[in-house]
Amino acid sequence: MLIDFRYSYDEFQSGFFEKKPLLLEGAFTPPGDPVRIIDNALDVVDPEETYLKVLKNAERIDQRQLIEEYTDIGIRRRRIRKEALYRCLADDASLVLNRIDLYSQAVSDICLQVSRFARAQASANAYVSFGREPATDIHWDRHDIFAVQMFGEKRWLVYEPTFQLPLNSQVSAEKKAQAPQTPVLDIVLKAGDVLYLPRGWWHKVAPVDNRPTFHLAVGAHTPLLLDYLVWACGNKLPDHLAFRKSVNGIEAGDGQLEQAIAVLADILANPATLQDFRRRAQSRERVNSHVALADLFLPRREDETRGRVLQLNSRYAFDGGSVVVNGQRHVLTTAERMAVGFIAAHPGANAGQVADAIAQQGVVDGAGVLAALLKRDIISHQVEL
């Protein structure tokens, strides 16, 4: 499943990011059986309250009705009481799977697409309902979201922010009385549509005409200026005498605070400081890529392997020389640079297209180049939906 975002990163940054919503109608071809993603996730998820919720009219149904704890060959485990779950869903409740990207490789691949487009870390929650009642009340999110409508339809009422760009600790529940009455957007997302909402924009979401619906709320998480300041205070200021002095020896107006503030301003404005901060962020990020045992260790027909869609396991732009994957910078051979460059520039390209493209530049063993990149976890196969 390939999302067409229709804008370059620079266009998105200047026109929409942290500024206003963006509706992408028909941005992808909906998968044939998207609810299978939910079925497969429910088969493997540990159904504790962090990951699984059932909501009705914005109220959470008691987890004890839905989950049984038991001992299985000496291991304490949890299982979903399926009869209770089915009964709740038939009675207009909604199923919410938080961080479904952790236990659905298909959703993880979708998050990686959003991550590469927005240059942000991404995670996803799934919302599924088969009735008419909304799962949530009017609220804002504390991170940007990309609502990816996988199946059915959802009505979105979107309202302008009353508190711009809230932090993680600044929740909307305390400010619902301030929510605007008139929406700036009243739209119905259909399967294949994507809606971007900056954090802080109020929204209310509901099913349409009692029909089944499933969407992913892909959260985009970017480092904030506040994060940069906190990091710089902990990692750069201790090197400067102005910040190692005792507060007891400072008097208002004696110039010491002004001197320290000037030092801080110089540190923050130094491009090297910002680059160090970004390098640290890169070193901490990880990608949940698809395991490729069968592709690497079992014989495959050429027509099987050539049709597999490839993706770069990094959200960072390829600089033409090396690539950062899972916190590690990989130096590439000339042939590997050709392959990675083609994959980065052509989202949705399959192995055959990549091999043919680098063959035109003199690479003989394209399949071997791709296998080497797979083994190093630099690229992976996109899961078919």
HUKATA-V696007 format. One record per pair of residues at least 4 apart in sequence whose ideal C-beta (glycine too) atoms are under 7 Angstrom apart, sorted by the first residue. I is the first residue (numbers start at 1). J is the second residue. D is the distance in Angstrom with one decimal. If there is no record, write none. Layout:
BEGIN
I;J;D
I;J;D
END
This chain:
BEGIN
1;28;5.6
1;31;5.8
1;110;6.6
1;385;4.9
2;28;6.2
2;347;6.0
2;348;4.2
3;27;5.2
3;28;4.7
3;113;5.2
3;194;6.3
4;27;5.2
4;28;6.7
5;24;6.7
5;27;7.0
5;117;4.8
6;24;6.1
7;11;4.1
7;12;4.7
8;12;7.0
9;13;6.2
9;117;6.8
9;119;6.2
10;14;6.2
11;15;5.7
12;16;5.4
12;17;5.8
13;17;4.8
15;19;7.0
16;20;5.9
16;22;4.6
16;196;6.3
18;165;6.2
18;198;5.0
19;198;6.5
21;158;5.9
21;185;6.1
21;195;6.5
21;196;6.1
21;197;5.3
21;201;6.6
22;196;4.1
23;187;6.6
23;195;5.4
24;193;6.6
24;194;4.3
25;193;5.2
26;192;5.1
26;193;6.7
27;192;6.4
27;193;6.4
27;194;4.4
28;192;5.5
29;192;6.4
30;34;6.4
30;150;6.4
30;151;6.6
30;191;4.0
30;192;4.9
31;385;3.5
34;150;4.2
34;151;4.5
34;214;5.9
35;39;6.4
35;151;6.3
35;214;6.2
36;40;6.0
37;41;6.3
37;104;5.6
37;106;5.5
37;107;6.5
38;42;6.2
38;97;7.0
38;126;6.3
38;128;5.5
38;214;6.8
39;43;6.7
40;104;6.6
41;45;5.6
41;97;5.8
41;100;5.4
41;103;5.4
41;104;4.8
42;80;6.5
44;103;5.2
45;51;5.5
45;52;6.3
45;97;6.8
45;103;5.2
46;51;6.6
46;78;6.2
47;51;6.9
47;52;4.5
47;67;5.3
47;78;5.3
47;79;7.0
47;80;4.9
48;78;6.1
49;53;6.8
49;63;5.2
50;98;6.4
51;97;6.5
51;98;5.2
51;99;6.1
52;97;6.2
53;60;5.9
53;96;4.3
54;61;4.5
54;66;6.0
54;85;6.9
54;88;5.2
54;93;5.1
54;95;5.8
55;59;6.6
55;60;5.7
55;61;7.0
55;93;6.4
55;94;5.1
55;96;6.1
55;135;4.5
55;136;6.9
56;61;6.3
56;92;6.3
56;93;4.2
56;133;5.7
57;133;5.5
57;134;7.0
58;134;7.0
58;136;5.3
58;137;4.0
61;65;6.2
61;66;6.8
61;88;5.9
61;93;6.2
63;67;5.4
65;84;5.4
66;80;6.4
66;81;5.6
66;84;5.3
66;85;5.7
67;78;5.3
67;80;6.4
67;81;6.7
68;78;7.0
68;79;5.4
68;81;5.6
69;76;6.8
69;78;5.3
70;77;6.1
70;79;6.9
71;75;7.0
71;76;5.9
72;77;4.8
80;85;5.6
81;85;6.5
82;86;6.1
83;87;6.3
84;88;6.5
85;89;6.4
86;90;6.2
87;91;6.3
88;93;4.1
89;93;5.6
89;95;6.3
89;130;5.4
92;131;3.3
92;132;5.8
92;133;4.0
94;127;6.1
94;128;6.6
94;129;4.0
94;135;3.5
95;128;4.5
96;125;6.2
96;127;5.7
96;135;6.3
97;125;6.6
97;126;4.3
98;125;5.0
99;123;5.7
99;125;7.0
100;104;5.1
100;107;5.0
100;124;5.4
100;125;6.5
100;126;4.5
101;107;4.7
101;108;4.5
101;111;4.8
101;123;5.4
101;124;4.6
101;288;6.8
102;288;6.9
104;108;6.5
105;109;6.5
105;290;5.2
105;383;4.8
106;110;6.9
106;383;4.5
106;385;5.5
107;111;6.4
107;124;5.2
107;216;6.4
108;112;6.5
108;288;4.6
109;113;6.9
109;311;6.8
109;382;5.1
109;383;5.5
110;114;6.8
110;124;6.8
110;148;6.4
110;216;6.5
110;218;6.6
111;115;5.9
111;122;4.1
111;123;6.3
111;124;5.4
111;218;5.7
112;116;6.3
112;287;6.5
112;311;6.4
113;117;6.4
114;118;5.9
114;122;4.6
114;146;5.2
114;218;4.8
114;220;6.2
115;120;6.1
115;121;6.3
115;122;4.2
115;315;4.0
116;315;4.9
118;220;4.6
119;315;6.0
120;220;4.0
120;221;5.7
120;222;4.4
121;221;4.6
121;285;6.2
122;218;5.5
122;219;6.5
122;220;5.5
123;219;5.3
124;216;4.9
124;217;6.6
124;218;4.7
125;217;4.8
126;214;6.9
126;216;5.6
127;135;5.7
127;215;5.5
127;217;6.6
128;214;4.7
129;135;6.4
129;207;5.3
129;213;5.8
130;212;4.7
131;207;6.8
131;210;6.1
132;207;5.7
132;210;4.4
134;205;6.3
134;206;4.2
136;205;6.5
138;176;6.6
138;179;5.3
138;202;5.8
138;204;4.4
139;172;4.5
140;161;6.8
140;166;6.4
140;172;4.3
140;199;6.9
140;200;5.1
140;201;6.1
140;202;5.3
141;145;5.3
141;199;5.6
142;166;5.2
142;167;6.6
142;168;5.0
142;170;6.7
142;199;5.6
143;199;5.3
143;219;4.5
143;220;6.4
143;221;5.2
144;196;7.0
144;197;6.8
144;198;5.4
144;199;5.3
144;220;4.3
145;197;5.2
145;217;5.1
145;218;6.5
145;219;5.6
146;194;5.8
146;196;5.4
146;218;4.3
146;220;6.6
147;189;6.4
147;194;6.7
147;195;4.4
147;215;5.6
147;217;5.8
148;194;5.4
148;215;6.2
148;216;4.3
148;218;5.9
149;154;6.2
149;189;4.1
149;190;6.3
149;191;5.5
149;192;6.7
149;193;4.8
149;215;4.8
150;191;6.5
150;214;4.8
150;215;6.0
150;216;6.2
151;191;5.5
151;212;6.8
151;213;6.5
151;214;4.2
152;191;6.5
152;211;5.5
152;212;5.0
152;213;3.4
152;214;6.2
153;188;5.3
153;189;6.5
153;190;5.4
153;208;4.3
153;211;6.6
153;213;6.0
154;189;4.9
154;205;5.7
154;207;6.5
154;208;6.8
154;213;5.3
154;215;5.6
155;188;5.1
155;206;5.1
155;208;5.5
156;185;6.6
156;187;5.4
156;189;6.1
156;195;6.3
156;203;6.0
156;205;5.6
157;183;4.4
157;186;5.5
157;203;6.5
157;204;4.4
158;183;5.7
158;184;5.9
158;185;3.8
158;197;6.7
158;201;6.0
158;203;4.9
159;179;6.3
159;180;4.3
159;183;5.3
159;184;6.4
159;201;6.9
159;202;3.8
159;203;6.9
160;180;5.9
160;184;5.6
160;201;7.0
161;200;4.0
161;201;5.2
161;202;6.8
162;175;6.8
162;178;4.6
162;179;6.9
162;180;6.8
163;170;6.8
163;175;6.3
163;200;6.1
164;200;5.3
165;199;6.0
165;200;5.4
166;170;3.8
166;199;6.1
166;200;5.1
172;176;6.6
179;202;5.1
180;202;6.5
188;208;6.0
189;193;4.4
189;195;6.0
189;215;6.9
197;201;4.9
197;203;6.3
207;211;6.5
207;213;5.0
223;227;4.6
223;228;6.5
223;281;5.7
225;229;6.3
226;230;6.3
227;231;6.2
228;232;6.2
228;277;5.5
229;233;6.3
229;268;7.0
230;234;6.6
231;235;5.8
231;277;5.5
232;236;4.7
232;237;6.8
232;267;5.8
232;268;5.9
232;273;6.1
233;237;5.2
236;267;5.1
236;273;6.1
237;243;4.2
237;264;7.0
238;243;6.8
238;244;6.9
240;263;5.3
241;245;6.9
242;259;5.5
242;260;4.2
242;263;4.9
243;260;6.0
245;249;6.1
245;256;6.9
250;254;6.6
250;256;4.8
250;257;6.3
255;259;5.9
256;260;6.5
257;261;6.3
258;262;6.4
259;263;6.6
260;264;6.4
261;265;6.4
262;266;6.6
263;267;6.4
264;268;6.3
265;269;6.1
266;270;6.4
267;273;5.6
268;273;6.5
271;275;6.1
272;276;6.4
273;277;6.6
274;278;6.4
275;279;6.3
276;280;6.5
277;281;6.7
278;282;6.4
279;283;6.4
280;284;6.7
281;285;6.7
282;316;6.8
282;324;5.0
282;327;6.7
283;327;4.4
284;327;6.4
285;327;6.5
286;326;5.2
286;327;6.9
287;313;4.4
287;314;6.8
287;325;6.8
287;326;6.1
289;313;4.8
289;377;6.0
289;380;3.9
290;380;4.8
290;381;5.5
290;383;5.9
292;296;5.3
292;374;5.3
292;380;6.7
292;381;6.2
293;297;5.6
294;298;4.9
295;300;6.5
295;305;6.9
295;374;6.7
295;381;6.6
296;371;6.4
296;374;6.1
296;375;6.4
300;304;4.9
300;305;4.9
302;306;5.9
303;307;6.7
305;351;5.6
305;367;7.0
306;350;6.5
306;351;5.3
306;352;3.2
307;350;5.4
307;352;6.6
308;350;5.9
308;351;5.1
308;381;4.7
309;348;6.0
309;350;5.2
309;381;6.8
309;382;4.2
310;343;5.3
310;349;6.3
310;350;6.7
310;351;5.8
310;354;6.2
310;379;5.3
310;381;6.4
311;343;6.9
311;379;6.6
311;380;6.0
311;382;5.1
312;318;7.0
312;340;6.3
312;343;5.2
312;344;5.3
312;379;5.8
313;325;5.0
313;377;6.0
313;378;6.1
313;379;6.2
313;380;5.5
314;323;5.8
314;324;5.7
314;325;4.9
316;324;5.3
318;323;5.8
318;340;5.8
318;341;5.9
318;344;4.1
320;337;6.7
320;341;6.5
321;337;6.8
322;329;5.3
322;330;6.0
322;331;5.2
322;332;6.3
323;330;5.4
323;332;6.7
323;340;5.9
323;378;6.2
324;329;5.1
325;330;6.1
325;377;6.3
325;378;5.3
326;377;6.6
330;376;6.4
330;378;5.8
332;336;3.8
332;337;4.6
332;340;6.2
333;337;7.0
334;338;6.7
335;339;6.5
335;358;6.3
335;363;4.6
335;369;4.7
336;340;6.0
336;369;6.0
336;372;6.9
336;373;6.0
337;341;5.9
338;342;6.5
338;358;4.4
338;361;5.6
338;363;6.3
339;343;6.4
339;354;5.5
339;358;5.5
339;369;5.3
339;370;6.2
339;373;6.3
340;344;6.1
340;373;7.0
340;378;6.8
341;345;6.2
342;346;5.8
342;349;6.4
342;354;5.3
342;357;4.9
342;358;6.7
343;349;5.9
343;354;6.1
343;379;6.2
349;353;4.6
349;354;5.6
351;355;6.1
351;370;5.7
352;356;6.2
353;357;6.2
354;358;6.5
354;366;6.9
354;370;6.5
355;359;6.1
355;366;3.1
355;367;6.1
355;370;6.7
356;360;6.9
358;363;4.1
358;366;5.4
358;369;6.8
359;363;5.7
359;366;5.5
363;369;6.3
365;369;6.4
366;370;6.5
367;371;6.3
368;372;6.4
369;373;6.7
370;374;6.3
371;375;6.4
372;376;6.6
373;378;4.6
373;379;4.6
374;379;6.0
374;380;6.9
END
